Amino acid sequence: MGSLFSAKNREVFSTPLGLNNPVTVQVLGICSALAVTSKLEPAIVMGLSVTIITAFSNVVISLIRKTIPNRIRIIVQLVVVAALVTIVSELLKAFAYDVSVQLSVYVGTNCILMGRLEAFAMANGPWESCLDGIGNGLGYAKILVMVAFIRELLGSGTLLGFNILNYDAIKSAGYVNNGLMLMPPMALIIVACIIWYQRAKHKELQDKE
């Protein structure tokens, strides 16, 4: 049991949450970060979906990595990801149809999925690959939730559909919802601010440039 949660494995899981975040450091999943973060609910669902798919696809590829001919490894990875994406998409359509429509193609085209298979699962065991998939998925979800929280709160005055700022007392004080927050360029600006803060706080990230 101790080896399962060794210092190395803990680092594999925790690093993507901060110093090697897939969005702010690896610069993966930017398209979906701009497209699905105008509201908090689809951002949460997107983050969880990518976490599940990344974890399971990492495990599957890790288990069969020694039997995959090098020349067709990308094709095999695509088949595994496509199968898992189809399963998750059908589940979303069955239980959260409105959210699945908003997510559209972004679950299946997320470059984090293929990136982790090629960079990690093809060279490591199933348990480490599972931790890497979960860590990168949660790191991705963390940024999506942060961006969506700011955009929905300041753009619509709501969170998860609940009214937060649209009260007469708040509006009488001069507050007005900022429609600019709901536009994709604002998501890019918020992500850029997060990247700036992270690099300013962690000097080692500047040394990698």
N, C-alpha and C positions, 0 to 999 in steps of 0.2 A: 504493500500500500504506500509505503514511504517513497518508493521509486516513481510511483504514478504522479506524485505531487512534489517531485524533486525541485530544486532551485531552478534547474534548466527548464523544466516543464512549466513552472510558474511564470518564468520569464517569457516563454513562448506565448502563454495566454495573456499576460498583462501588458507586454510591450505594445501590441496594436491599439491598446486603449489610450496610449499616450505618446511615447517617444517615436513609435513607428506606425502612427495612425494611418489607415489606408487612404483616407481622404486628404488629410492635411500634410502628410509626409510622403506617402507613396503616390499621391495624386491619382487615385483610382475612384471610380464611382461619382465623378463630378457631375455628369449629365443628369443622373437621377437626383443628386443633391439639389440641383436647380429646379427640377421639374415637379417633384412631389412634396416640396416643403412649404407650400403656401398654407397648409393646414397640418395640425399635429397628428390627427388620426392616421392619414395615409403614410406619414413619415414613420410612425411607430410600426405599422403593419409592414411597411417596406423593409425596415431595419430587421424585424423579426424574421421575415421571409428570407432575406439574404443570409441571415445568421444560420437558419436551419439548412438552407441549400448548401452553403459553403461548408458547414460541418459535415454533412452526410456525403457530399461529393468528395471532400478531402479524404474521408475514411475509405470510400469505395476505391478511389484511385490509388491510395496508399496500399490497400490490400492486394491489388492486381498489378502494381507498378512493375514488378519484376517479369511479368509475362507480356507486357505491352511492347511490341516492336517500336523502336525509336522513331521510325519514319511515319508511323500512323498514330503517334501518341496524342497529337492535337485532335484528331478525329475521335479517338476514344474518349478523350476528355469532354468534347462537345456532346457526344451521345449521352454520357453520364449526366452532364449538366442539363441537357434538354429534357431528359426523362424526369429529373427531380423538379425542374421548373414547371413542367406540365402538371405534375402531381400537385404542387403547391398552388398553381394557378387555378386548377379545378376546385381545390378546397376553398380558395378565396371566393370563387364564383358561387359556390354552394352556400357559404356561411357569411360572406361579406361582399356581396355583389357590387354595391356602389363603390366600395374602396378598390375592388379589383379593376373596375373600369378606369378609375383615376390612375392606378399604377400602370395600366396598359402594358407596354412592352418592356418597361424598365427593369422588371425583376429578371427577365431572361437575358437582357443585354448588358447586365452589370459586369464590368471588366474585372471586378474583384474576384468573381467566381473562377474565371480562367487563370487569373494572375496567381492565386494561391495554389492552384493545382500544379502549375508549371514551376513555381518558385519553391514550394514547400512539400506538397504531398508526394511528388515524384521522387523525393530523396529522403523521406522520413517515414517512421512507423505509423500505424493507425491511430494510436492514442495521442501522440504528439500532433499528428495532422488534425485530429478532432479538436484539440485545444487551440491549434492555430486557426482553424475555421471559425470556432466560436469567438475567439478573441478578436479576429478581424471583423467578423459580423457585428459584434457588439461595439467595436470601435467605430465602424461605419454608422451604426444606428445612433450612437452617441452624438455624432456631428449632425445627423439628420434631425434628431429631436431638438437639439440646441437651436438650429436654424429655424425649424418649424415653429418652435415656441415663440421666438422673437417675431417672426413674420405674422403668425396668426394673431398674436396678442396686440401688436401695434398696427396691423393692417385691418383686422376685422373686429378687434376688441373682444375676442372670444378665445376660449381654450377648450378643445374637444367638443365644441358646439355650445359650451356653457358661457353665458354672458358674464364678462369680467369688467369691461370698461364702458359699456354702452348704458350708462345710467345718467339721469338728468343732472344729478349733483356733480358728476365728473365733467359732463359736457358744459355745464354752466361755468365751470372753472376755466374753460377755454380749450379743453381737449377735443381733438378731432382725429378720427381714424385716418391713418396714412395709407392711401391706396397704393403708393409706390412700393410698399412692403410686399404686396401681393404679386409684383412683377418679377420675372426670373432674374433680371440684372441685380435686384436687391439681394437675392440669395447668394450670388457670386460675391457681392461686396461683404456680406456677413461672413462667408467662408474665408474670404481674404483677411478679414479682421481676426478671425480665430487663428489662422495660420501665423499672422503677425504676432499675436499675443504668445502663441506657443514657442515661436522661434526666439522671441525676446526673453522668455522665461527660461528656456533651455539652450544655453550657449553651445552645447555639443551639436545641436542641429545646424547651427551656423558653420561649424567646422567641417561639416559634410559637404557643404556647397563648393 
